Amino acid sequence: MAGTGAGAGAGGIVRESAGRASAVQGGASRRQPAREPAARTYARALPVVPVRARGLTIEGADGRRYLDCVSGAGTLALGHNHPVVLEAIRAVLDSGAPLHVMDLTTPVEDAFVTELLRTLPPGLAARARVRFCGPTGTDPVATAVSLVRAATGRSRVIAVSDAPEPLPEDGGAERDRPAALLLEPVRSEAGVLPVADALVRRLRSRTAGQGVPLVVDETETGVGRTGAYWAFEHSGVTPDVLILAKAVGGSLPLAAVVHRDDLGDSGDSGGKDTVGRPAAAHTGATGAGAFRGNQLALAAGAATLAHVREQRLAEHAAALGERMLTRLRALAGEFACVGDVRGRGLMAGVELVSPDGTAHGPGDGVRRPGTGMGTGMGTGVGAGTPGTPGTPAELAAAVRRECLHRGLIVDVTGPCANVVRLLPPLIVTEEQMSAVLDRLFDAVRAVDRHRVGGPAALGGQHAPR
């Protein structure tokens, strides 16, 4: 009887704890929409209140566990709370070092720059200057653009997008040439669109011949994500300017621009400080910002860069990513709502299409009040029965919801919000990847079965917890 009483007491404690956690999740989820604007797109699409996380796994306040294939939009190269990252952060905290010193030279900063230069191709590392700036993804872009405009005396910057040949072969008159060509090796936000290696090599040849700096944006593709340490290495080229953010901070906000030494701004006297940066980088150049060079982020970033290099995680991403893409491509053959599957390394996009195979269904890319269409955050209200996904954006949003019901967190991207994106951390195992793909397949199967034209509506159906 005593044993029964103890068991009942323990069960009561567990139920009480679970009740409190559920209340925390429910209360936070209800309060935040009234406190923050509708720009909280992730919170609206993924109603999870995380309380613990490690590696690929997030635990919500309600006790449910999820496999996270968003990874902070690519920020978490080593997943959540990796031991080497936590150890590096604790070392700075325990040392009594200042946490914020703008970009004054510190041992932590020196260690970061040393490790960063170690990862770069010799042709760039030998002449590299590292310029810290504000920690957002746009800050290093602004810094890089300001840099090349000052270096060339020209203003136009051409971004490689859908145009197959954005830079004419002859280049034209020097005064008509651009200040730079800006290239993102995999256009993640455009729907996970890799740029062909042959095109990258051709553009590098033209920019070099015309005296146009090549700027490569590795914000989402860097630090092993695509199966090479830096995505530009797949094509064998060396850029003049490198934009870095997200994963370089080891889960904390950090951004930097690496550039060739002869591209310093007009105020650069050519002098260098102890970590090889131009003196002008300290003078408040465009994109600088008060939070550049944060010490905790530098420590976490240095630990991440070193771990990815030492553990050969880029090679792991290449091998496992190829198997992931091979299996994902089977989706297109099995389900009518899946179009193209593309990506590189551990960066994949699954395009959702209308049953007739088009990616641009009615209303895609256009916000309609009350439906969320064109945002990737839709409620599934479309051309058919309420709760039945019809347009590509609604299908993608439905896949994301069904994944969440099954304990998998994925993202939606692309100009039509119809591409389901997977960005698992580089430490993902084969067993975990199998679980991710099983859940995704199950979610796509449910959406395909209940889409417009199918036998039933998704509304109200949820997988067991």
N, C-alpha and C positions, 0 to 999 in steps of 0.2 A: 504493500500500500504506500509505503514511504517512497518507493521508486516511482510509482504511478503519480504521486503528488509532485515529485521533482520534475518528472517529464511534463506534466501539465503546466507547471510553472514556467519551465523553459519554453514550452510551446507558446505560452501567453506572452513571454518576453519577445519571442521571434515575431509573433503576430503584431505586437505593439510597435516593434521596431519597423516592420514592414509598413504598418499603417502610417507611422511618422514620415517615412521616406516617401510614400505615395502622396502624403499631404504636402510635403516639400515640393515634389515635382508638380503636383497640380496647382499649388498656390503660386509658384514661380511662373508657371506657364500662363496662368490667368493674369498675373500682375504686369508682366513685361509688355504685352501689347499696348497697355494703357500708358506705359512710361516711355516707350521708345517708338520711333516712326516705323512706317511700313517698309523702310529700307532694310529691315532685319530679315533679309530673304532666307538665310539658312534656318533661322529660328522658326519661321513660318512653315517651311517645308519639312523640317526635321524637328518635331516636338519632343526633343530629348533634353533632359537636364543632367549633364554629366557631373558625376561626383568623384569618380576614380577612373584612371586609365593607365594602361601599361602595354607597350608594343602596339599590336593591331587592335586591341580590345578597349572599348569604352563601357563603363558601367553607369547606368542612369540612376537617379535618385529613387526610382521605383524598384531597383534591384535587377532590372533587365540588362543583359550584356549584348553588345553590338560589335560586329567586325567593321572597323572604320577604313573605308576605301576612299575617303576624301583627303585624309592626312593634312588637314589645315590648308587645303588647296595646294598641296605639294610642299608645304613648309616642313613637315615632319619626316625627313629622310629616314630617321631611325625609329619612327613611330613615337608613341607617347612615353615620356619619362624614361628614356633609355638610361641605364646605369652610368655610362660614360659621360652623358650630358649632365646628369644630376651630380655626379662627383665633381665635374669641372665647376659647376655653379656653386656648390658647397665650398669648394676650395677658395674661391674668391670671397664668399661671404665670411668664411672663418679667418681669412687673412687680415681683415680690417682694412683692405684696400678701398679707395673711394669707388662708389658705384657709377658715378657720373662725373666725367671731367672733360666734356666736349670731345675733342679728338687730340688731347695732349698725349704725347707718347708715354705709354706704360708698358710694363712687362707683359701684361695680358694682350695688349694690342700688338706688340712685337711678335708674340707667339702666334697670333692669328695670321698676321701678314706672312710670316715665315712659312706657315703651313699652307696658306693659300698659294704662294708662289711655287711651292713644291708640287702642287697639283697641275700647274699650267705647262703647256708645251715649252720646251727650251727657247724656241724662237720668240715667244711672247714674254716668258719669265725674265729673260736676260735684259729686256728693255722696259719692263713693266713699272708703272706707277699705280699705286692704290689710293683712290680718292674716296673717302667716306662721305656719306650724305644722309639725309633723313631716311628713316627705315621703311617707308612704304614702297610699293612697287613702282609708283610714278616718280618718286624722288630721283632714283638713279637714271631714269630715262631723261628727265629734265636736265640732270647734270651732264649726261653724255651729249645731249643735243646742244647745250650751251658750249660744251668743250669743242665739238667739231665746228660749230659756227665760228667760234673765236679763232680756231686754228686755220680755217680755210678762207675766212672772210666772205663766205657764202651763207645763205640762209635756208635754202630748201633742203628738206630731208625726205628721202623716198623710202617708204616702207614696203617690203616685199609682202604682197598679199595675193590676190587672185591673178594679178598680171603675170604671165609666164616670163616676160623679159622686161622688168621695170627699168633697166638701164640700157640705153642704146649702145650698140657695139662700137660705133665710131666716137661716141662721147660728145660730139659737137664742140662748139667753142668753149674754152675754159671757163669763161664768165657765166655760161649757161649750165655748167655742171652742178650737181647738188653738193651740199656740204657733207653729206654722208648717205650711205645706204644702210637702212635698219632692217635687220633680219632676225626673226624668231624661228629657230630650227624646227620646232613643232608648235604650231599656232593653237595652243590649248584652248583659249577662250573662244576661238573661232570654230570649235568643234573637233579639236584634236586632229589637226591637219599637218602631217609631216611635210617639210620641204625636201624635195628630191636632192640627194647628194650631188648628182651631176649638175643640177641648177646652181647649187651653192658654189661648186668649183668654178663654173662658168662666170658667175657674178664676181667671185673673188678675183679672177683673172682680169675682168673688165675694170673693177674698181682700182686694182693695183696699177693697171696701165693708164688710167685716167687721173690718178692722183686723188681718188675719192675714198675717204676712210670707210672701212666696213665695220659697222657696229652690230654685234651679236647680242641679243637679249636672252640671257640664260636664267631669267627669273624663275621660271617653272621647270626648265629642262636640265638645270645644272646639278652637280653633285651626284652623279651616277644614275639619275632618274631614267634616262633613255638607253642605258646599257653601255655608255661611255662616260667617263668622269664629266666631261663637258660635251654637250650634244654636237658642237661644231667639229669635234674630232672625228665623227663618222665620215665626214667628207674630206678630211685631211687638210683643211685650210687653217690658216691662223688669222684671226681678226685683228683689227687695229684697236678696237674698243670693246670691252666686255661689260655687260650690265648684269649685276648680281643682286639677288634678294632672296627672300623666303628661306630655302634650305640652308643657306650659308650662315644663318643665325642659330642653327641648331634648335629650333622651335621658338626662339625669341626674336624680336624685331631687329633686323640689321640689313643694311644695303650698302653697296659699294660699286664704284666704277673702276675697272682696271683698264689702263690705256698705255699706248706706246709713249715713250719718254719725249718724243719730239712733238707730241700733240698737247703739251701743256698750254694753259691759256696765256693771253698776251702779257699778263703780269708775272709770268713765271720766269725767274732769272736763271733757271736751270739747276738751282741748288736743291739738295735733298736733305731730308731729316734722317733720323736714325733708322727708320723703317723703309726708306727709299721712296717716300712720297714727295712731290714737288712742294716747295715752300708755299706756292700760291694756293695749295689745297686748304691752307689754314685761314685764308683771308675772306671767307664768307662767299665763295662762288655760288652761282645759282644751284639750288638743290641741296645746299649744305644742311641747315637745320640744326636745332639745339640738341637733338638726340642722337647725332651721329657718334659712332664709336662707343656705344654703351658697353660697359665692362662685362656685365653678365652675359650679354649676347655674344661678345667677342670670345669669351671663354667657352660658351656652349658651342659656338660656331667652330672654333679651332678643334674642339674635341670631336665634333661631327665630321669635319673634313678629314681628320686623321683616321678616324675609325672606318670611314668609307674606303679610304685608300688602303689602309693596312689589312682590312678584311676582304678586300677585293669585291666589294658589294656591287660595283658597276657590272662586273662580269656575272654576278649572281642575277642582277636585274635583266641582263641581256638574255641569259639562258631561260630563266623562269618566265620572263616577259614573252619570249617567243612561244613557249608552250601555252601561256595564257591567251595570246592572240590566236593561235591555232584553234584552240577550243572555242573561243568567242566567235570565230568565223563560221563555226557550225550553226550558230544561231540563225544566220541569214538563210541557210538552207532549210532550216526546220520551221521557222516562223515567218508568216507573211508580213508581220509588222516590223521586221528588222531589215534595214537596208545595208549600208556599208558598215564594215568594222575596220578600224584603222588605229594606228598608234606606233609606238616604239618603246621597247623596254617595258618598264612598269608604268606605262602611260597609255591608256586605251580609251577609245570612244566607240560606243555602239549607237548607230544612227537609227532612230525610229521613223518609220515612214507610213503614209496612208496605205490602205490595202492595194491601191493601184500602183504602188511603188514610188510615189512622189513624196518629197520631203517637205513640200510647201503646201500644206493643207489650208483650207479656208480659215482666215484669222491668224495664222502663224505670224509672229513678229509684230502683231498689233494688239495692244492692250484693250480689253473690253471690260468695262466696269462690272465687277461682281463675278467675273469668270477666271481672271488670272491668265487668260490666253496670251501667249507670246512671252510669258515670263518664266515658264518652267515651274511655276508654283500653282498651276491651275487645280481646280477641284474635280476635274473629270467631267464637267458639264459641257456638252458639245452638241453635235448634230443629231445624236440619237437619244435613247432613253436617259433620263437623269441618272448620273453616276456612271455612264458608259463613255469611256474615252474614245474620241474619234479623230481629232487632228493629231499630227505628229507631236506637237508640244504636249497635248493632253496624254498621249500614249507614254511619252517619256516621264511626265509627272506621275502617271499611274505606276510605271515600273519602279520609280523611286519609292513611292508609297508602299508598294508590295514588297520591295526589298526591306524597307524599314520594319514591316510587320514580321519579316523573317529574320530580323536581327542583323541586317546588313545596311550600312550607310554608304550611299553613292551620291554623286553630284549630277547635275544637269547643266549643259553648256551649249554653245553654238548660237548664232544669230537668230535662229528660229526656236531656240530652247528645246531642241528635239534630239540631243545627243547625250546619252548616259555615259558619264566619264568615271573611270576607275583610276585612282592614284594610290595604290597600296604602298606602305612604307617599304624601303629596300630590305628590311629584315624579315619580310614575310616568308614563311616556309612553304614547301610544296603542299603539306597537309592543310595549312590555312588557306592557300590559294584554291585548293579543291573545294573547301567549304564555301569560300566566296563565290566561286563559279556555280556550285550547286544551287545556292540560294538565288543567285541572279537568274539562272535558267528557270528555276521554279517561278520566280516573279514574272519573267517574260511570258512563260507559258500561261500563267493566270491572266495576264493582260491580253494576250493574243486570243485566248478563248472567249473573253468577255468584251472585246472591243466592239465598235459599231459594226454591225453585220454578223456578229457572233450570236451564240445561243442565249446568253444571259448577261446581266449587268453586274459590275463589280460592287456596286453600292452596298455597304453594310457588311461585306465579306472580309473577314480578317483571319489570318492564320493564328493558331494557338500560340500563346506566349511561351 
